[in-house]
Amino acid sequence: MTDTAPPAPVPQPAAAQPPDAALAAAVLARHPEVAQVAVVPGGTDARDGTAPTPATALVVPRLDRDRARQELRLLWNAVADSTAAGAPALGTDFDTSGWTSSYTGAPIPEPEMREWVAHSVALLREAEPATVLELGCGTGLLLLRIAPDTRRYVALDLSRPILDGLAVAVGRAGLSQVELHQGEATGAERFAGAGFDLVVCNSVVHYFPDEEYLRTTVAAAVRAAGPGGRAVVGDVRDHSLAKAFHASVVLAQAEGGATGDALRQAWRRRLREDPQMSVAPQWFTALAAGDGEVSCAEVRPRRGAARNEMNGFRFDAVLHREARLLDIGDWREWSAASLTVDAVDRLLAGRPRALGLLGIPNARTAGAAAVATALAGPDIPSATELRRLSRSHDGAGVDPEALFALAARRGYRCHLSRARGAADGSFDAAFLPEGDGVRGLLPRFPRSSGGPAGAQVTEPVVQRVLGLARKRLVPRLRALAEAELAPAQRPERYEVVPELP
């Protein structure tokens, strides 16, 4: 089991635990819903050696993946059906029902959603696909814009009410080449060898139950694409930016007088209870390195000018069956070379064959990452000071759209990459000159030498089991301890964790 929350106190090995701790662990371990348990005696925090801590039981609940998967499937299907039932219009070509901001809880503003749709469509149209397979088509935000230029468009979605509403819009638009099917994203397996120019699974991965489901779906998507085709897994929540994202939400929602300790507790709670999947960029690059059917995996930061969670904390993974790669001879470290956007402009004015930039600070995420670092530290500033810290770091970063504008002005194509998965959101860039000589070539970006610390995927099945255990199992364990242990032997705190340290 995996989790993204900051570490709990480190327990001693069971054999070395004091008698009361060992006895408490043995009693709690008898509960049928407990997989593992360790009791940390009260005393000092193993992380800093000074702060007093109560006796704490670290509990790993049993995980029935099949049952948890089915529960999640039913839950998300019910949410989708409810969203369809509450849609403002049946068969509209711009139904954004269910798209709400994590910061405000309100619907994401229409201009931001239209920008999101426009950039998503532009990405999918890059290779001018004639045949498309879409996994999780939803209300047709992409289908209704791409299908008119295709010969065949096959779309799958789990929700029958959503498909019924989409069928109205498809019929109204006269899109006879569109085929709508009810099914899960893993249903791509039945299209293996179909040779689609494009297979797309956009803004759906966060609903997947676990890594196995993700791996099955992505592998099936690749096999359904033709020899020169692409599989695009779009709008993926970036696991390497999870701490920064949740820090940004906590700070945005904080009252001016919120204490640092309260902010840290809210941040840790969001990390611990996040119900949706996030994936590290390195997961996709590792897949490409180990899968002979994928020649290149691009990990692109989301395009767009709006400052929102999609543009700041998500990416698009583009998996190419066949790709021609160009080695960039001139890679420059942004900080080591003391680069600025104006300095890059001067470099491009010299018409280099290609130019590569590494570690560009991201104006969309640098502030949030600095806040996350502060929340993890021993002395946490106030909300007011954290906002000042965030603005300072964002101001020193570069907006990715500024590099696209610069490239266009100088006659270059700009490629951005988050493949190395830096925790502060920094990214790499490559500039290739426009022209027939490099048409169709992709830059070969460097990958990180290793994956991120810990898991590369947050698994909702695990998060669900952990969440239910906190609500249901912990009270039962407290009752068990009260029935069988003397007061001095009972743990004061219970922490439900995915695995023992």
C-alpha positions as CSV (number, residue, x, y, z in Angstrom):
1,M,0.0,0.0,0.0
2,T,1.2,3.5,-0.7
3,D,0.4,7.0,0.5
4,T,1.7,10.6,0.1
5,A,1.3,11.9,3.6
6,P,4.4,13.0,5.6
7,P,5.9,10.2,7.6
8,A,4.6,9.0,10.9
9,P,6.9,8.4,13.9
10,V,9.2,5.5,13.2
11,P,8.4,2.5,15.4
12,Q,11.1,0.3,17.0
13,P,11.2,-3.3,15.7
14,A,8.5,-5.3,17.4
15,A,11.1,-7.6,19.2
16,A,12.6,-4.5,20.8
17,Q,9.4,-2.8,21.9
18,P,8.8,-2.4,25.6
19,P,6.4,-5.1,27.1
20,D,3.3,-2.8,27.2
21,A,3.8,-1.8,23.6
22,A,4.3,-5.3,22.4
23,L,1.2,-6.5,24.4
24,A,-0.9,-3.7,22.9
25,A,0.3,-4.5,19.4
26,A,-0.5,-8.2,19.9
27,V,-4.0,-7.4,21.1
28,L,-4.8,-5.0,18.2
29,A,-3.3,-7.4,15.7
30,R,-6.1,-9.9,16.5
31,H,-8.7,-7.7,14.9
32,P,-9.6,-9.3,11.5
33,E,-9.5,-6.0,9.7
34,V,-5.8,-5.4,10.7
35,A,-3.0,-6.5,8.4
36,Q,-0.1,-5.2,10.5
37,V,0.2,-3.1,13.6
38,A,3.1,-1.6,15.6
39,V,2.8,0.5,18.8
40,V,5.3,3.3,19.3
41,P,5.8,4.0,23.0
42,G,5.2,7.5,24.3
43,G,8.3,9.6,24.7
44,T,10.3,11.5,22.1
45,D,9.5,11.9,18.4
46,A,11.9,9.7,16.5
47,R,12.1,12.4,13.8
48,D,13.7,15.1,15.9
49,G,14.4,13.5,19.3
50,T,12.9,16.4,21.3
51,A,9.1,16.7,20.9
52,P,7.1,14.6,23.3
53,T,4.7,12.2,21.6
54,P,1.9,10.0,23.0
55,A,1.9,6.2,22.6
56,T,0.8,5.7,19.0
57,A,-0.6,2.6,17.3
58,L,0.4,2.5,13.6
59,V,-2.3,0.4,11.9
60,V,-2.1,-1.1,8.4
61,P,-5.7,-2.2,7.4
62,R,-6.3,-5.3,5.2
63,L,-6.8,-4.4,1.6
64,D,-9.3,-6.3,-0.6
65,R,-8.4,-4.7,-3.9
66,D,-11.2,-6.4,-5.9
67,R,-13.8,-5.2,-3.5
68,A,-12.3,-1.7,-3.2
69,R,-12.1,-1.5,-7.0
70,Q,-15.8,-2.4,-7.4
71,E,-16.8,0.1,-4.7
72,L,-14.9,2.8,-6.4
73,R,-16.3,1.9,-9.8
74,L,-19.9,2.1,-8.4
75,L,-19.1,5.4,-6.7
76,W,-17.6,7.2,-9.7
77,N,-20.4,5.8,-12.0
78,A,-23.0,7.2,-9.6
79,V,-21.2,10.5,-9.7
80,A,-21.1,10.5,-13.5
81,D,-24.8,9.6,-13.7
82,S,-25.7,12.3,-11.2
83,T,-23.7,14.9,-13.2
84,A,-25.4,13.9,-16.4
85,A,-28.8,14.2,-14.7
86,G,-28.0,17.7,-13.5
87,A,-26.5,18.9,-16.8
88,P,-28.0,22.3,-17.9
89,A,-28.8,21.1,-21.4
90,L,-29.0,17.8,-23.2
91,G,-26.8,17.4,-26.2
92,T,-24.9,20.7,-25.9
93,D,-21.4,20.9,-27.4
94,F,-20.0,22.6,-24.3
95,D,-21.2,20.8,-21.2
96,T,-18.7,21.3,-18.3
97,S,-20.9,19.9,-15.6
98,G,-18.8,18.6,-12.7
99,W,-15.7,20.7,-13.4
100,T,-15.2,22.5,-10.1
101,S,-12.2,24.3,-8.6
102,S,-10.3,22.7,-5.8
103,Y,-9.6,26.2,-4.5
104,T,-13.1,27.5,-4.3
105,G,-15.5,24.6,-4.8
106,A,-17.2,26.7,-7.4
107,P,-17.5,25.8,-11.2
108,I,-14.3,26.6,-13.1
109,P,-15.0,29.8,-15.0
110,E,-16.1,29.3,-18.6
111,P,-13.2,31.2,-20.2
112,E,-10.8,29.0,-18.4
113,M,-12.6,25.9,-19.5
114,R,-12.8,27.1,-23.1
115,E,-9.0,27.6,-23.0
116,W,-8.5,24.1,-21.6
117,V,-10.6,22.6,-24.4
118,A,-8.9,24.6,-27.1
119,H,-5.4,23.5,-26.0
120,S,-6.5,19.9,-25.5
121,V,-8.0,19.9,-29.0
122,A,-4.8,21.5,-30.5
123,L,-2.7,18.7,-28.9
124,L,-4.9,16.0,-30.3
125,R,-5.0,17.5,-33.8
126,E,-1.2,17.8,-34.1
127,A,-0.8,14.7,-36.3
128,E,-4.2,15.3,-38.1
129,P,-5.6,11.9,-37.1
130,A,-8.2,10.3,-39.4
131,T,-9.1,7.5,-37.0
132,V,-9.5,8.1,-33.2
133,L,-10.3,5.9,-30.2
134,E,-11.3,7.9,-27.1
135,L,-11.4,6.3,-23.6
136,G,-13.7,8.2,-21.3
137,C,-15.3,10.6,-23.7
138,G,-17.6,12.2,-21.1
139,T,-19.9,14.9,-22.5
140,G,-18.0,15.2,-25.8
141,L,-15.9,18.3,-25.2
142,L,-13.2,16.8,-27.4
143,L,-15.2,14.5,-29.6
144,L,-17.5,17.1,-30.9
145,R,-14.5,19.2,-32.0
146,I,-12.3,16.6,-33.4
147,A,-14.7,14.0,-34.9
148,P,-15.8,16.2,-37.9
149,D,-12.3,16.0,-39.4
150,T,-12.0,12.2,-38.9
151,R,-13.1,9.2,-40.9
152,R,-13.8,7.1,-37.8
153,Y,-14.2,8.1,-34.2
154,V,-14.8,5.4,-31.5
155,A,-15.7,6.6,-28.0
156,L,-16.1,4.7,-24.8
157,D,-17.6,5.9,-21.5
158,L,-18.7,4.2,-18.3
159,S,-21.9,6.2,-17.9
160,R,-25.0,5.4,-20.0
161,P,-26.8,8.7,-19.2
162,I,-23.8,10.6,-20.3
163,L,-23.6,8.6,-23.6
164,D,-27.3,9.2,-24.2
165,G,-26.8,12.9,-23.9
166,L,-23.8,12.8,-26.1
167,A,-25.7,10.8,-28.7
168,V,-28.1,13.7,-29.1
169,A,-25.3,16.1,-29.8
170,V,-23.6,13.7,-32.2
171,G,-26.9,13.1,-34.1
172,R,-27.6,16.9,-34.2
173,A,-24.1,17.4,-35.7
174,G,-24.5,14.7,-38.3
175,L,-21.4,12.8,-37.2
176,S,-22.2,9.4,-38.7
177,Q,-18.6,8.3,-38.3
178,V,-18.9,8.3,-34.5
179,E,-19.4,5.1,-32.6
180,L,-20.5,5.4,-28.9
181,H,-19.9,2.4,-26.6
182,Q,-20.5,1.9,-22.9
183,G,-17.4,0.6,-21.3
184,E,-14.4,1.2,-19.1
185,A,-11.0,2.6,-20.2
186,T,-9.6,-0.9,-20.1
187,G,-12.0,-1.7,-22.9
188,A,-9.3,-0.5,-25.2
189,E,-8.0,-4.1,-25.0
190,R,-10.6,-5.2,-27.5
191,F,-9.2,-2.8,-30.1
192,A,-5.7,-4.2,-30.1
193,G,-4.2,-4.1,-33.5
194,A,-7.0,-1.8,-34.8
195,G,-4.3,0.7,-36.0
196,F,-5.9,4.0,-34.8
197,D,-4.0,7.1,-35.6
198,L,-4.8,8.5,-32.2
199,V,-5.9,6.9,-28.9
200,V,-6.8,9.4,-26.3
201,C,-7.6,9.2,-22.6
202,N,-8.0,12.8,-21.4
203,S,-8.7,13.9,-17.9
204,V,-9.8,10.5,-16.8
205,V,-6.8,8.9,-15.1
206,H,-7.5,10.6,-11.8
207,Y,-10.6,8.3,-11.6
208,F,-8.6,5.1,-12.1
209,P,-8.5,2.8,-9.0
210,D,-4.9,1.7,-8.9
211,E,-1.6,1.3,-10.8
212,E,-2.6,-2.0,-12.3
213,Y,-5.6,-0.5,-13.9
214,L,-3.5,2.4,-15.2
215,R,-0.9,0.1,-16.6
216,T,-3.5,-2.1,-18.3
217,T,-5.2,0.9,-19.9
218,V,-2.1,2.6,-21.1
219,A,-0.7,-0.7,-22.6
220,A,-4.0,-1.3,-24.3
221,A,-4.1,2.2,-25.7
222,V,-0.6,1.8,-27.2
223,R,-1.6,-1.6,-28.8
224,A,-4.7,0.0,-30.3
225,A,-2.6,2.7,-32.0
226,G,-1.2,2.1,-35.4
227,P,2.6,1.9,-36.2
228,G,2.9,5.7,-36.7
229,G,0.1,6.5,-34.2
230,R,0.1,8.1,-30.7
231,A,-1.5,7.4,-27.4
232,V,-2.2,10.6,-25.5
233,V,-2.9,10.4,-21.7
234,G,-3.9,13.9,-21.0
235,D,-4.6,16.2,-18.1
236,V,-2.8,13.9,-15.6
237,R,-2.5,15.1,-12.0
238,D,1.3,15.3,-11.4
239,H,2.3,13.2,-8.4
240,S,5.7,14.9,-8.1
241,L,3.7,18.2,-7.5
242,A,1.2,16.8,-5.0
243,K,2.7,18.4,-2.0
244,A,2.9,21.8,-3.8
245,F,-0.6,21.5,-5.2
246,H,-2.2,20.8,-1.8
247,A,-0.1,23.5,-0.2
248,S,-1.5,26.0,-2.7
249,V,-5.1,24.9,-2.0
250,V,-4.6,25.1,1.8
251,L,-3.0,28.6,1.5
252,A,-5.7,29.8,-0.8
253,Q,-8.4,28.8,1.6
254,A,-6.7,30.0,4.8
255,E,-7.9,32.9,6.8
256,G,-5.5,35.7,7.3
257,G,-4.8,34.9,10.9
258,A,-4.4,31.1,10.4
259,T,-1.5,29.7,12.4
260,G,1.3,27.7,10.8
261,D,0.4,24.6,12.8
262,A,-3.2,24.7,11.6
263,L,-2.0,25.1,8.0
264,R,0.3,22.2,8.3
265,Q,-2.4,20.0,9.8
266,A,-4.8,20.9,6.9
267,W,-2.0,20.2,4.4
268,R,-1.2,16.8,5.8
269,R,-4.9,15.9,5.9
270,R,-5.4,16.8,2.2
271,L,-2.3,14.7,1.3
272,R,-3.5,11.8,3.4
273,E,-7.1,11.9,2.2
274,D,-6.7,12.8,-1.5
275,P,-9.2,10.4,-3.2
276,Q,-7.9,10.8,-6.8
277,M,-5.0,9.2,-8.7
278,S,-1.9,11.2,-9.4
279,V,1.0,9.9,-11.5
280,A,4.7,11.0,-11.5
281,P,6.1,11.9,-14.9
282,Q,8.8,9.3,-14.4
283,W,6.2,6.6,-14.6
284,F,5.6,7.3,-18.2
285,T,9.2,7.6,-19.2
286,A,10.0,4.4,-17.4
287,L,7.1,2.7,-19.3
288,A,8.6,3.9,-22.6
289,A,12.1,2.7,-21.6
290,G,10.7,-0.8,-20.9
291,D,8.1,-1.1,-23.6
292,G,9.4,-2.0,-27.0
293,E,6.1,-0.7,-28.6
294,V,6.7,2.9,-27.3
295,S,9.7,4.7,-29.0
296,C,9.2,8.0,-27.1
297,A,7.2,9.3,-24.2
298,E,6.8,13.1,-24.0
299,V,5.7,14.6,-20.7
300,R,4.4,18.1,-21.5
301,P,3.3,20.7,-19.0
302,R,-0.3,21.8,-19.8
303,R,-0.6,24.7,-22.1
304,G,-2.7,27.8,-21.2
305,A,-2.5,31.3,-19.8
306,A,-5.0,30.9,-16.9
307,R,-3.6,30.3,-13.5
308,N,-5.5,27.2,-12.3
309,E,-4.9,23.7,-11.1
310,M,-4.9,22.2,-14.6
311,N,-2.3,24.5,-16.1
312,G,-0.1,24.5,-13.0
313,F,-0.2,20.9,-11.6
314,R,-1.0,18.6,-14.5
315,F,0.7,17.3,-17.6
316,D,0.0,15.5,-20.9
317,A,1.8,12.3,-21.7
318,V,2.2,11.7,-25.4
319,L,3.3,8.1,-26.2
320,H,4.7,7.6,-29.8
321,R,4.7,4.2,-31.4
322,E,7.4,5.6,-33.8
323,A,9.3,8.8,-33.3
324,R,12.3,10.4,-34.9
325,L,14.4,12.0,-32.2
326,L,17.0,14.7,-32.4
327,D,19.9,14.9,-30.0
328,I,20.4,18.4,-28.7
329,G,24.0,19.3,-28.6
330,D,23.7,22.5,-26.6
331,W,22.0,21.9,-23.1
332,R,22.3,24.8,-20.7
333,E,21.4,24.8,-17.0
334,W,19.1,27.8,-16.3
335,S,20.5,28.7,-12.9
336,A,24.2,27.9,-13.7
337,A,24.1,30.1,-16.8
338,S,22.1,32.8,-15.0
339,L,19.6,32.8,-17.8
340,T,16.6,35.0,-18.3
341,V,13.9,35.1,-21.0
342,D,15.7,38.1,-22.5
343,A,19.0,36.1,-22.5
344,V,17.3,33.2,-24.3
345,D,15.9,35.7,-26.9
346,R,19.5,36.8,-27.6
347,L,20.7,33.2,-27.9
348,L,17.9,32.5,-30.4
349,A,18.7,35.6,-32.4
350,G,22.0,33.9,-33.2
351,R,20.1,31.2,-35.1
352,P,21.5,28.1,-33.3
353,R,20.7,24.7,-34.9
354,A,19.0,23.8,-31.6
355,L,19.0,25.0,-28.1
356,G,18.2,23.1,-24.9
357,L,17.5,24.6,-21.5
358,L,17.4,22.6,-18.2
359,G,15.8,23.4,-14.9
360,I,13.7,26.4,-15.8
361,P,11.9,27.7,-12.7
362,N,8.2,27.5,-13.1
363,A,6.3,30.7,-12.3
364,R,3.1,28.6,-11.9
365,T,4.4,26.2,-9.2
366,A,7.6,27.6,-7.6
367,G,5.6,29.6,-5.0
368,A,3.4,26.6,-4.1
369,A,6.5,24.4,-3.8
370,A,8.2,26.9,-1.5
371,V,5.1,26.9,0.7
372,A,5.1,23.1,0.8
373,T,8.7,23.1,1.9
374,A,7.8,25.6,4.7
375,L,4.9,23.5,5.8
376,A,7.2,20.5,6.2
377,G,9.7,22.5,8.2
378,P,10.0,22.9,12.0
379,D,9.0,26.6,12.1
380,I,6.0,27.5,10.0
381,P,5.3,31.1,9.0
382,S,1.8,32.6,9.2
383,A,-0.5,32.6,6.3
384,T,0.4,36.2,5.5
385,E,4.1,35.3,5.5
386,L,3.5,32.2,3.4
387,R,1.6,34.3,0.8
388,R,4.5,36.7,0.6
389,L,6.9,33.7,0.2
390,S,4.8,32.3,-2.6
391,R,4.6,35.5,-4.5
392,S,8.4,36.0,-4.2
393,H,9.2,32.5,-5.7
394,D,6.6,32.8,-8.4
395,G,8.0,36.2,-9.4
396,A,11.4,34.7,-9.9
397,G,10.1,32.0,-12.3
398,V,9.2,31.8,-15.9
399,D,5.7,31.4,-17.3
400,P,5.9,28.5,-19.9
401,E,3.7,30.5,-22.3
402,A,6.4,33.2,-22.5
403,L,8.8,30.7,-24.1
404,F,6.2,29.6,-26.7
405,A,5.7,33.3,-27.6
406,L,9.4,33.9,-27.8
407,A,9.9,30.8,-30.0
408,A,7.2,31.9,-32.4
409,R,8.7,35.4,-32.7
410,R,12.1,33.9,-33.5
411,G,10.9,31.2,-35.9
412,Y,11.4,28.2,-33.6
413,R,9.3,25.4,-32.3
414,C,9.3,25.2,-28.5
415,H,9.1,21.9,-26.8
416,L,8.7,21.7,-23.0
417,S,9.2,18.7,-20.8
418,R,8.4,17.7,-17.3
419,A,10.0,14.3,-17.7
420,R,12.4,14.7,-14.9
421,G,9.6,15.4,-12.4
422,A,11.2,18.1,-10.3
423,A,9.2,18.7,-7.1
424,D,9.2,22.5,-7.6
425,G,7.7,22.2,-11.1
426,S,10.7,23.3,-13.0
427,F,10.8,22.1,-16.5
428,D,13.2,21.7,-19.5
429,A,12.8,23.3,-22.9
430,A,14.2,22.7,-26.4
431,F,14.0,25.1,-29.4
432,L,14.1,23.7,-32.9
433,P,14.1,25.9,-36.0
434,E,11.0,25.9,-38.1
435,G,11.6,24.3,-41.5
436,D,11.7,21.1,-43.5
437,G,15.0,20.0,-42.1
438,V,13.6,19.3,-38.6
439,R,10.0,18.8,-39.5
440,G,8.6,15.8,-37.6
441,L,11.6,15.5,-35.3
442,L,11.2,15.5,-31.5
443,P,14.0,16.6,-29.1
444,R,15.5,13.9,-27.0
445,F,15.1,15.3,-23.5
446,P,17.2,14.0,-20.6
447,R,15.4,11.8,-18.1
448,S,16.0,11.7,-14.3
449,S,18.6,9.2,-13.3
450,G,16.1,7.6,-10.8
451,G,12.4,7.8,-10.0
452,P,11.0,10.0,-7.2
453,A,11.3,9.0,-3.6
454,G,8.5,6.6,-2.7
455,A,5.6,5.6,-5.0
456,Q,5.1,7.0,-8.4
457,V,1.3,6.6,-8.4
458,T,-1.3,7.5,-5.7
459,E,-3.8,4.6,-5.7
460,P,-7.4,5.6,-4.9
461,V,-8.3,2.0,-3.8
462,V,-5.6,2.4,-1.1
463,Q,-6.8,5.9,-0.2
464,R,-10.4,4.6,0.1
465,V,-9.4,1.7,2.4
466,L,-7.3,4.0,4.6
467,G,-10.1,6.6,4.8
468,L,-12.7,4.0,5.8
469,A,-10.3,2.5,8.3
470,R,-9.9,5.9,10.0
471,K,-13.7,6.3,10.3
472,R,-14.7,2.7,11.2
473,L,-11.7,0.6,12.2
474,V,-10.1,3.0,14.7
475,P,-13.1,3.3,16.9
476,R,-13.3,-0.5,17.0
477,L,-9.6,-0.8,17.9
478,R,-10.1,1.8,20.7
479,A,-13.0,-0.3,22.1
480,L,-10.8,-3.5,21.8
481,A,-8.0,-1.8,23.7
482,E,-10.4,-0.6,26.4
483,A,-11.8,-4.1,26.8
484,E,-8.5,-6.0,27.0
485,L,-5.7,-3.5,28.1
486,A,-5.1,-1.6,31.3
487,P,-5.3,2.2,30.8
488,A,-1.5,2.6,30.9
489,Q,-1.1,0.0,28.2
490,R,-3.5,1.5,25.7
491,P,-2.3,3.7,22.8
492,E,-3.4,7.3,23.0
493,R,-3.3,7.9,19.3
494,Y,-4.1,5.7,16.3
495,E,-2.6,6.4,12.8
496,V,-3.8,4.4,9.8
497,V,-0.9,4.0,7.4
498,P,-0.4,2.2,4.1
499,E,2.6,0.3,5.4
500,L,4.8,0.2,8.4
501,P,8.0,2.3,8.2
